[in-house]
Every structure is written in C-alpha cells, then in structure tokens.
C-alpha cells in the first residue's frame, strides 16, 4: 500500500479542514401563517407549502 513519503504540515492539514464547518439551516417565514420554517418543507405550524394545504395537523386533542 502506498504511504506518504513526508508528513503534511499543520497549515496544509488545516487548509483542508476549513471546508468541514457546521452551517445553520436556512429558514424563511411561512407565507400563510408567518411562522419560521425550513425552506422547501411544509410549515410545521399550519401545514401549508407553496400556497396549498399539504399536511393535516392534529390540534393536540386526542379523539377518544
């Protein structure tokens, strides 16, 4: 198996690692209810996506 002939410097190692960073997800306000939601997903508050009702949400009350 091939092995490195010389050791890579710390700066070379760190230059490679600069791309491994955590980024915050992009959020936008819902056009229907105004709450914050992830882009390209249905709103968790109202269930609307792209102006149409996509998800039927439970009101929290159990149907007994």
N, C-alpha and C positions, 0 to 999 in steps of 0.2 A: 504494500500500500504506500502511496506517496505521502511523505511527511514534509512539513515546512522546513526549509533549509535554515531560515533565520526567524527570529522572534519578531512579531509585529509590535510596533511602538504603541504606547498608550494613546497618543493622539490619533493614530490610524484606527485603533480599536474604537475610540470614542466617536470618530467621524462616521463610522459605520452604524453606531448605535443611536445617532441623532434622529434617525427615522423611526425608531421604536418609541413613540411617545403616545400617551393617552390623550384623546381629544374628547371634548364634551359633545354629546349628541346635539344635532341641530333641532331646535324646537320652533314652532310657529304658533300663532294664535288661531283658534278654530274660527272659521268664517260664520258658523252658525251660532255658537254659544259664547265665543270669545275666550274660552279657557285655553291654556297652553297644551299642545300635543306634539308628538313626534311627527316629522314630515313624512308624507306618503303612508300614513296609517289612519285608521278611523279614530275619531275623537273618543277618548275613554269616558268623557262626561255625557255626551249626547248621542254618540254612535253614528254621527254623520261623517261622510267622506265625499269630497268633490260635489257638494250640494245635494247629496242623496242619502237617505237613511240606509245604512249598511248593517248595523248591529242593533239588535233589540236588547236593550239593557233592562235588568231587573231593578225594581225600585228599592230593593232591600227587604221587603216584606215577603215572608215565606207563604206559599199557597198551601194551606192545610185543609 
